[in-house]
Amino acid sequence: MNIRDNQLTYFDILGVDVGASPEDIRLAYRRKARLYHPDYNVSPKAAERFLVLKNAYDILKNPETRKSYQDQLVQSVNLNQDVVMDIWKKTMMDYVKPS
């Protein structure tokens, strides 16, 4: 999804769509948890990745925190769109000469 520029969302981390069901989220978490759990993965970054994964799951598994998170994403997108429009308008003023 990558709603924010160059930043992964919790949905991206779990590999699910924004409209994923609670069961889809749980299954995706369990699948990835097996890959990144430090007890099973000897990579030096495994523990860090597992904590990020766990945090994403903790937010998305709870309907209230998931809604709050989705609202923050929407607000972030709206703010980004406002900034882009402001930049667009300012750059267009350089090309448009008053008559």
N, CA, C and O atoms as CSV, one atom per row, in Angstrom:
chain,resi,resn,atom,element,x,y,z
A,1,MET,N,N,0.825,-1.189,0.000
A,1,MET,CA,C,0.000,0.000,0.000
A,1,MET,C,C,0.868,1.251,0.000
A,1,MET,O,O,0.661,2.135,-0.832
A,2,ASN,N,N,1.822,1.350,0.897
A,2,ASN,CA,C,2.746,2.477,0.962
A,2,ASN,C,C,2.046,3.827,0.845
A,2,ASN,O,O,2.312,4.600,-0.075
A,3,ILE,N,N,1.153,4.097,1.786
A,3,ILE,CA,C,0.398,5.344,1.762
A,3,ILE,C,C,1.327,6.538,1.932
A,3,ILE,O,O,1.206,7.535,1.220
A,4,ARG,N,N,2.236,6.434,2.859
A,4,ARG,CA,C,3.153,7.536,3.086
A,4,ARG,C,C,4.397,7.332,2.233
A,4,ARG,O,O,4.783,6.198,1.950
A,5,ASP,N,N,5.013,8.414,1.831
A,5,ASP,CA,C,6.180,8.342,0.951
A,5,ASP,C,C,7.289,7.519,1.588
A,5,ASP,O,O,7.787,7.840,2.667
A,6,ASN,N,N,7.660,6.455,0.896
A,6,ASN,CA,C,8.784,5.611,1.284
A,6,ASN,C,C,8.690,5.049,2.701
A,6,ASN,O,O,9.719,4.737,3.301
A,7,GLN,N,N,7.508,4.914,3.238
A,7,GLN,CA,C,7.334,4.320,4.556
A,7,GLN,C,C,6.344,3.172,4.454
A,7,GLN,O,O,5.308,3.274,3.796
A,8,LEU,N,N,6.682,2.099,5.108
A,8,LEU,CA,C,5.779,0.955,5.144
A,8,LEU,C,C,4.693,1.190,6.178
A,8,LEU,O,O,4.937,1.782,7.229
A,9,THR,N,N,3.515,0.727,5.875
A,9,THR,CA,C,2.439,0.757,6.852
A,9,THR,C,C,2.423,-0.582,7.571
A,9,THR,O,O,3.111,-1.516,7.157
A,10,TYR,N,N,1.653,-0.685,8.634
A,10,TYR,CA,C,1.516,-1.953,9.350
A,10,TYR,C,C,0.895,-3.012,8.441
A,10,TYR,O,O,1.186,-4.200,8.576
A,11,PHE,N,N,0.050,-2.582,7.527
A,11,PHE,CA,C,-0.551,-3.519,6.573
A,11,PHE,C,C,0.534,-4.103,5.670
A,11,PHE,O,O,0.533,-5.299,5.379
A,12,ASP,N,N,1.457,-3.249,5.230
A,12,ASP,CA,C,2.574,-3.707,4.398
A,12,ASP,C,C,3.448,-4.694,5.165
A,12,ASP,O,O,3.854,-5.724,4.627
A,13,ILE,N,N,3.731,-4.376,6.406
A,13,ILE,CA,C,4.595,-5.227,7.229
A,13,ILE,C,C,4.003,-6.627,7.351
A,13,ILE,O,O,4.719,-7.623,7.253
A,14,LEU,N,N,2.703,-6.692,7.565
A,14,LEU,CA,C,2.056,-8.000,7.684
A,14,LEU,C,C,1.753,-8.626,6.318
A,14,LEU,O,O,1.460,-9.819,6.235
A,15,GLY,N,N,1.821,-7.839,5.268
A,15,GLY,CA,C,1.542,-8.354,3.936
A,15,GLY,C,C,0.060,-8.568,3.666
A,15,GLY,O,O,-0.320,-9.498,2.955
A,16,VAL,N,N,-0.778,-7.703,4.236
A,16,VAL,CA,C,-2.226,-7.802,4.043
A,16,VAL,C,C,-2.751,-6.506,3.458
A,16,VAL,O,O,-2.095,-5.466,3.522
A,17,ASP,N,N,-3.944,-6.583,2.886
A,17,ASP,CA,C,-4.618,-5.422,2.337
A,17,ASP,C,C,-5.288,-4.637,3.467
A,17,ASP,O,O,-5.526,-5.182,4.544
A,18,VAL,N,N,-5.587,-3.378,3.227
A,18,VAL,CA,C,-6.248,-2.538,4.226
A,18,VAL,C,C,-7.586,-3.139,4.657
A,18,VAL,O,O,-7.990,-2.989,5.810
A,19,GLY,N,N,-8.263,-3.808,3.751
A,19,GLY,CA,C,-9.559,-4.403,4.061
A,19,GLY,C,C,-9.482,-5.816,4.604
A,19,GLY,O,O,-10.493,-6.517,4.648
A,20,ALA,N,N,-8.304,-6.245,5.016
A,20,ALA,CA,C,-8.124,-7.622,5.497
A,20,ALA,C,C,-8.982,-7.898,6.729
A,20,ALA,O,O,-9.165,-7.035,7.587
A,21,SER,N,N,-9.496,-9.110,6.791
A,21,SER,CA,C,-10.302,-9.526,7.947
A,21,SER,C,C,-9.380,-9.790,9.137
A,21,SER,O,O,-8.177,-9.985,8.962
A,22,PRO,N,N,-9.943,-9.796,10.345
A,22,PRO,CA,C,-9.132,-10.137,11.524
A,22,PRO,C,C,-8.447,-11.501,11.384
A,22,PRO,O,O,-7.319,-11.682,11.843
A,23,GLU,N,N,-9.119,-12.444,10.759
A,23,GLU,CA,C,-8.533,-13.769,10.562
A,23,GLU,C,C,-7.352,-13.706,9.589
A,23,GLU,O,O,-6.333,-14.362,9.806
A,24,ASP,N,N,-7.487,-12.921,8.526
A,24,ASP,CA,C,-6.381,-12.746,7.577
A,24,ASP,C,C,-5.167,-12.126,8.267
A,24,ASP,O,O,-4.028,-12.523,8.021
A,25,ILE,N,N,-5.427,-11.157,9.124
A,25,ILE,CA,C,-4.349,-10.489,9.860
A,25,ILE,C,C,-3.663,-11.478,10.799
A,25,ILE,O,O,-2.436,-11.508,10.885
A,26,ARG,N,N,-4.447,-12.276,11.494
A,26,ARG,CA,C,-3.892,-13.256,12.426
A,26,ARG,C,C,-3.039,-14.286,11.682
A,26,ARG,O,O,-1.937,-14.617,12.120
A,27,LEU,N,N,-3.545,-14.784,10.571
A,27,LEU,CA,C,-2.806,-15.785,9.805
A,27,LEU,C,C,-1.507,-15.206,9.231
A,27,LEU,O,O,-0.466,-15.862,9.247
A,28,ALA,N,N,-1.582,-13.986,8.731
A,28,ALA,CA,C,-0.385,-13.340,8.180
A,28,ALA,C,C,0.660,-13.144,9.278
A,28,ALA,O,O,1.853,-13.358,9.060
A,29,TYR,N,N,0.199,-12.736,10.454
A,29,TYR,CA,C,1.127,-12.554,11.573
A,29,TYR,C,C,1.793,-13.876,11.935
A,29,TYR,O,O,3.012,-13.930,12.094
A,30,ARG,N,N,1.020,-14.926,12.063
A,30,ARG,CA,C,1.570,-16.234,12.456
A,30,ARG,C,C,2.590,-16.737,11.423
A,30,ARG,O,O,3.628,-17.295,11.780
A,31,ARG,N,N,2.279,-16.530,10.156
A,31,ARG,CA,C,3.179,-16.944,9.089
A,31,ARG,C,C,4.525,-16.215,9.181
A,31,ARG,O,O,5.590,-16.827,9.114
A,32,LYS,N,N,4.443,-14.898,9.335
A,32,LYS,CA,C,5.666,-14.103,9.385
A,32,LYS,C,C,6.389,-14.252,10.718
A,32,LYS,O,O,7.616,-14.163,10.772
A,33,ALA,N,N,5.637,-14.479,11.794
A,33,ALA,CA,C,6.262,-14.649,13.104
A,33,ALA,C,C,7.192,-15.860,13.094
A,33,ALA,O,O,8.253,-15.839,13.719
A,34,ARG,N,N,6.794,-16.907,12.387
A,34,ARG,CA,C,7.650,-18.097,12.278
A,34,ARG,C,C,8.947,-17.782,11.538
A,34,ARG,O,O,9.992,-18.370,11.819
A,35,LEU,N,N,8.872,-16.861,10.601
A,35,LEU,CA,C,10.071,-16.496,9.841
A,35,LEU,C,C,11.046,-15.635,10.646
A,35,LEU,O,O,12.262,-15.781,10.521
A,36,TYR,N,N,10.504,-14.741,11.471
A,36,TYR,CA,C,11.350,-13.741,12.123
A,36,TYR,C,C,11.561,-13.952,13.616
A,36,TYR,O,O,12.313,-13.198,14.232
A,37,HIS,N,N,10.934,-14.933,14.207
A,37,HIS,CA,C,11.113,-15.144,15.648
A,37,HIS,C,C,12.580,-15.466,15.921
A,37,HIS,O,O,13.156,-16.331,15.261
A,38,PRO,N,N,13.185,-14.782,16.882
A,38,PRO,CA,C,14.614,-14.985,17.146
A,38,PRO,C,C,14.979,-16.413,17.567
A,38,PRO,O,O,16.136,-16.814,17.436
A,39,ASP,N,N,14.038,-17.162,18.057
A,39,ASP,CA,C,14.322,-18.555,18.410
A,39,ASP,C,C,14.536,-19.431,17.180
A,39,ASP,O,O,15.174,-20.481,17.263
A,40,TYR,N,N,14.000,-18.997,16.036
A,40,TYR,CA,C,14.084,-19.791,14.817
A,40,TYR,C,C,14.938,-19.148,13.730
A,40,TYR,O,O,15.343,-19.820,12.782
A,41,ASN,N,N,15.209,-17.874,13.859
A,41,ASN,CA,C,15.958,-17.144,12.844
A,41,ASN,C,C,17.243,-16.615,13.478
A,41,ASN,O,O,17.183,-15.859,14.447
A,42,VAL,N,N,18.384,-16.995,12.954
A,42,VAL,CA,C,19.667,-16.610,13.545
A,42,VAL,C,C,20.191,-15.269,13.024
A,42,VAL,O,O,21.257,-14.817,13.441
A,43,SER,N,N,19.458,-14.641,12.130
A,43,SER,CA,C,19.871,-13.348,11.588
A,43,SER,C,C,19.992,-12.328,12.719
A,43,SER,O,O,19.168,-12.323,13.633
A,44,PRO,N,N,21.009,-11.465,12.670
A,44,PRO,CA,C,21.161,-10.441,13.711
A,44,PRO,C,C,19.974,-9.474,13.776
A,44,PRO,O,O,19.714,-8.887,14.826
A,45,LYS,N,N,19.263,-9.307,12.679
A,45,LYS,CA,C,18.113,-8.384,12.646
A,45,LYS,C,C,16.790,-9.082,12.943
A,45,LYS,O,O,15.745,-8.430,12.934
A,46,ALA,N,N,16.804,-10.366,13.202
A,46,ALA,CA,C,15.562,-11.113,13.405
A,46,ALA,C,C,14.758,-10.573,14.580
A,46,ALA,O,O,13.545,-10.400,14.467
A,47,ALA,N,N,15.404,-10.309,15.686
A,47,ALA,CA,C,14.691,-9.821,16.881
A,47,ALA,C,C,14.031,-8.475,16.602
A,47,ALA,O,O,12.883,-8.241,16.981
A,48,GLU,N,N,14.774,-7.594,15.935
A,48,GLU,CA,C,14.234,-6.274,15.605
A,48,GLU,C,C,13.033,-6.402,14.667
A,48,GLU,O,O,12.011,-5.747,14.870
A,49,ARG,N,N,13.159,-7.235,13.655
A,49,ARG,CA,C,12.058,-7.434,12.712
A,49,ARG,C,C,10.848,-8.059,13.395
A,49,ARG,O,O,9.705,-7.708,13.103
A,50,PHE,N,N,11.111,-8.975,14.295
A,50,PHE,CA,C,10.013,-9.609,15.007
A,50,PHE,C,C,9.265,-8.593,15.859
A,50,PHE,O,O,8.036,-8.622,15.918
A,51,LEU,N,N,9.991,-7.694,16.519
A,51,LEU,CA,C,9.334,-6.664,17.342
A,51,LEU,C,C,8.485,-5.729,16.490
A,51,LEU,O,O,7.393,-5.337,16.901
A,52,VAL,N,N,8.974,-5.371,15.317
A,52,VAL,CA,C,8.197,-4.523,14.400
A,52,VAL,C,C,6.932,-5.269,13.968
A,52,VAL,O,O,5.839,-4.702,13.949
A,53,LEU,N,N,7.096,-6.530,13.626
A,53,LEU,CA,C,5.970,-7.368,13.222
A,53,LEU,C,C,4.940,-7.485,14.344
A,53,LEU,O,O,3.737,-7.364,14.109
A,54,LYS,N,N,5.418,-7.718,15.557
A,54,LYS,CA,C,4.533,-7.853,16.722
A,54,LYS,C,C,3.772,-6.551,16.978
A,54,LYS,O,O,2.579,-6.572,17.281
A,55,ASN,N,N,4.462,-5.432,16.857
A,55,ASN,CA,C,3.815,-4.135,17.051
A,55,ASN,C,C,2.715,-3.917,16.008
A,55,ASN,O,O,1.623,-3.454,16.339
A,56,ALA,N,N,3.008,-4.250,14.755
A,56,ALA,CA,C,2.009,-4.113,13.691
A,56,ALA,C,C,0.792,-4.977,14.002
A,56,ALA,O,O,-0.346,-4.531,13.862
A,57,TYR,N,N,1.035,-6.200,14.420
A,57,TYR,CA,C,-0.065,-7.109,14.742
A,57,TYR,C,C,-0.875,-6.593,15.927
A,57,TYR,O,O,-2.105,-6.628,15.901
A,58,ASP,N,N,-0.194,-6.117,16.962
A,58,ASP,CA,C,-0.897,-5.610,18.143
A,58,ASP,C,C,-1.823,-4.448,17.802
A,58,ASP,O,O,-2.911,-4.330,18.365
A,59,ILE,N,N,-1.396,-3.601,16.891
A,59,ILE,CA,C,-2.233,-2.462,16.479
A,59,ILE,C,C,-3.407,-2.941,15.632
A,59,ILE,O,O,-4.540,-2.509,15.848
A,60,LEU,N,N,-3.154,-3.819,14.680
A,60,LEU,CA,C,-4.195,-4.204,13.718
A,60,LEU,C,C,-5.165,-5.261,14.243
A,60,LEU,O,O,-6.266,-5.393,13.709
A,61,LYS,N,N,-4.790,-6.006,15.265
A,61,LYS,CA,C,-5.693,-7.050,15.755
A,61,LYS,C,C,-6.835,-6.481,16.594
A,61,LYS,O,O,-7.888,-7.106,16.718
A,62,ASN,N,N,-6.629,-5.308,17.164
A,62,ASN,CA,C,-7.640,-4.673,18.004
A,62,ASN,C,C,-8.446,-3.699,17.136
A,62,ASN,O,O,-7.876,-2.774,16.558
A,63,PRO,N,N,-9.765,-3.898,17.041
A,63,PRO,CA,C,-10.572,-3.025,16.163
A,63,PRO,C,C,-10.461,-1.537,16.491
A,63,PRO,O,O,-10.476,-0.705,15.584
A,64,GLU,N,N,-10.350,-1.193,17.763
A,64,GLU,CA,C,-10.267,0.226,18.132
A,64,GLU,C,C,-8.927,0.839,17.714
A,64,GLU,O,O,-8.891,1.927,17.140
A,65,THR,N,N,-7.830,0.137,18.004
A,65,THR,CA,C,-6.529,0.686,17.628
A,65,THR,C,C,-6.339,0.654,16.112
A,65,THR,O,O,-5.671,1.519,15.546
A,66,ARG,N,N,-6.927,-0.340,15.465
A,66,ARG,CA,C,-6.850,-0.411,13.999
A,66,ARG,C,C,-7.563,0.786,13.377
A,66,ARG,O,O,-7.038,1.408,12.454
A,67,LYS,N,N,-8.751,1.113,13.873
A,67,LYS,CA,C,-9.494,2.256,13.344
A,67,LYS,C,C,-8.709,3.550,13.565
A,67,LYS,O,O,-8.610,4.390,12.671
A,68,SER,N,N,-8.163,3.694,14.750
A,68,SER,CA,C,-7.365,4.882,15.044
A,68,SER,C,C,-6.160,4.984,14.103
A,68,SER,O,O,-5.847,6.061,13.596
A,69,TYR,N,N,-5.500,3.865,13.882
A,69,TYR,CA,C,-4.345,3.832,12.985
A,69,TYR,C,C,-4.764,4.181,11.555
A,69,TYR,O,O,-4.093,4.964,10.884
A,70,GLN,N,N,-5.866,3.604,11.094
A,70,GLN,CA,C,-6.338,3.902,9.742
A,70,GLN,C,C,-6.722,5.371,9.612
A,70,GLN,O,O,-6.478,5.983,8.572
A,71,ASP,N,N,-7.317,5.943,10.653
A,71,ASP,CA,C,-7.654,7.365,10.633
A,71,ASP,C,C,-6.387,8.212,10.514
A,71,ASP,O,O,-6.373,9.215,9.800
A,72,GLN,N,N,-5.318,7.804,11.217
A,72,GLN,CA,C,-4.047,8.523,11.129
A,72,GLN,C,C,-3.471,8.437,9.723
A,72,GLN,O,O,-2.925,9.413,9.210
A,73,LEU,N,N,-3.591,7.274,9.105
A,73,LEU,CA,C,-3.104,7.127,7.730
A,73,LEU,C,C,-3.862,8.039,6.781
A,73,LEU,O,O,-3.261,8.697,5.932
A,74,VAL,N,N,-5.175,8.080,6.922
A,74,VAL,CA,C,-5.998,8.935,6.056
A,74,VAL,C,C,-5.622,10.391,6.271
A,74,VAL,O,O,-5.490,11.153,5.313
A,75,GLN,N,N,-5.451,10.775,7.526
A,75,GLN,CA,C,-5.075,12.151,7.826
A,75,GLN,C,C,-3.703,12.464,7.219
A,75,GLN,O,O,-3.497,13.553,6.683
A,76,SER,N,N,-2.783,11.530,7.301
A,76,SER,CA,C,-1.449,11.700,6.727
A,76,SER,C,C,-1.533,11.894,5.222
A,76,SER,O,O,-0.861,12.760,4.662
A,77,VAL,N,N,-2.362,11.085,4.568
A,77,VAL,CA,C,-2.536,11.207,3.121
A,77,VAL,C,C,-3.131,12.561,2.784
A,77,VAL,O,O,-2.684,13.220,1.846
A,78,ASN,N,N,-4.132,12.982,3.537
A,78,ASN,CA,C,-4.761,14.282,3.277
A,78,ASN,C,C,-3.762,15.416,3.462
A,78,ASN,O,O,-3.743,16.357,2.669
A,79,LEU,N,N,-2.928,15.338,4.504
A,79,LEU,CA,C,-1.919,16.372,4.710
A,79,LEU,C,C,-0.917,16.376,3.573
A,79,LEU,O,O,-0.529,17.438,3.087
A,80,ASN,N,N,-0.495,15.187,3.142
A,80,ASN,CA,C,0.446,15.102,2.026
A,80,ASN,C,C,-0.163,15.685,0.758
A,80,ASN,O,O,0.526,16.361,-0.007
A,81,GLN,N,N,-1.448,15.429,0.529
A,81,GLN,CA,C,-2.103,15.960,-0.661
A,81,GLN,C,C,-2.175,17.481,-0.600
A,81,GLN,O,O,-1.993,18.150,-1.617
A,82,ASP,N,N,-2.442,18.040,0.596
A,82,ASP,CA,C,-2.484,19.491,0.755
A,82,ASP,C,C,-1.118,20.103,0.464
A,82,ASP,O,O,-1.025,21.131,-0.207
A,83,VAL,N,N,-0.066,19.477,0.965
A,83,VAL,CA,C,1.288,19.973,0.727
A,83,VAL,C,C,1.618,19.915,-0.759
A,83,VAL,O,O,2.183,20.858,-1.312
A,84,VAL,N,N,1.267,18.813,-1.400
A,84,VAL,CA,C,1.527,18.672,-2.839
A,84,VAL,C,C,0.771,19.747,-3.613
A,84,VAL,O,O,1.325,20.347,-4.533
A,85,MET,N,N,-0.476,19.994,-3.255
A,85,MET,CA,C,-1.254,21.024,-3.950
A,85,MET,C,C,-0.637,22.402,-3.757
A,85,MET,O,O,-0.578,23.191,-4.700
A,86,ASP,N,N,-0.174,22.701,-2.534
A,86,ASP,CA,C,0.472,23.990,-2.296
A,86,ASP,C,C,1.719,24.138,-3.153
A,86,ASP,O,O,1.941,25.189,-3.755
A,87,ILE,N,N,2.525,23.101,-3.211
A,87,ILE,CA,C,3.739,23.135,-4.031
A,87,ILE,C,C,3.365,23.296,-5.497
A,87,ILE,O,O,3.980,24.080,-6.220
A,88,TRP,N,N,2.357,22.551,-5.931
A,88,TRP,CA,C,1.906,22.627,-7.325
A,88,TRP,C,C,1.468,24.047,-7.662
A,88,TRP,O,O,1.854,24.592,-8.696
A,89,LYS,N,N,0.668,24.641,-6.796
A,89,LYS,CA,C,0.180,26.001,-7.053
A,89,LYS,C,C,1.339,26.993,-7.122
A,89,LYS,O,O,1.365,27.868,-7.987
A,90,LYS,N,N,2.294,26.851,-6.203
A,90,LYS,CA,C,3.432,27.773,-6.185
A,90,LYS,C,C,4.273,27.619,-7.448
A,90,LYS,O,O,4.720,28.615,-8.016
A,91,THR,N,N,4.491,26.396,-7.889
A,91,THR,CA,C,5.304,26.204,-9.098
A,91,THR,C,C,4.547,26.664,-10.337
A,91,THR,O,O,5.159,27.161,-11.282
A,92,MET,N,N,3.250,26.511,-10.348
A,92,MET,CA,C,2.464,26.949,-11.501
A,92,MET,C,C,2.467,28.463,-11.609
A,92,MET,O,O,2.359,28.996,-12.714
A,93,MET,N,N,2.587,29.166,-10.501
A,93,MET,CA,C,2.614,30.627,-10.535
A,93,MET,C,C,3.832,31.132,-11.303
A,93,MET,O,O,3.807,32.225,-11.869
A,94,ASP,N,N,4.898,30.331,-11.320
A,94,ASP,CA,C,6.091,30.721,-12.066
A,94,ASP,C,C,5.838,30.692,-13.576
A,94,ASP,O,O,6.479,31.419,-14.335
A,95,TYR,N,N,4.895,29.843,-14.002
A,95,TYR,CA,C,4.617,29.686,-15.425
A,95,TYR,C,C,3.454,30.525,-15.923
A,95,TYR,O,O,3.341,30.814,-17.115
A,96,VAL,N,N,2.602,30.907,-15.005
A,96,VAL,CA,C,1.417,31.661,-15.390
A,96,VAL,C,C,1.682,33.142,-15.131
A,96,VAL,O,O,1.908,33.565,-13.997
A,97,LYS,N,N,1.649,33.894,-16.190
A,97,LYS,CA,C,1.864,35.343,-16.039
A,97,LYS,C,C,0.518,36.035,-16.030
A,97,LYS,O,O,-0.364,35.712,-16.826
A,98,PRO,N,N,0.363,36.990,-15.123
A,98,PRO,CA,C,-0.920,37.707,-15.106
A,98,PRO,C,C,-1.119,38.470,-16.409
A,98,PRO,O,O,-0.166,38.989,-16.990
A,99,SER,N,N,-2.378,38.531,-16.861
A,99,SER,CA,C,-2.644,39.201,-18.127
A,99,SER,C,C,-2.901,40.658,-17.942
A,99,SER,O,O,-3.144,41.371,-18.916
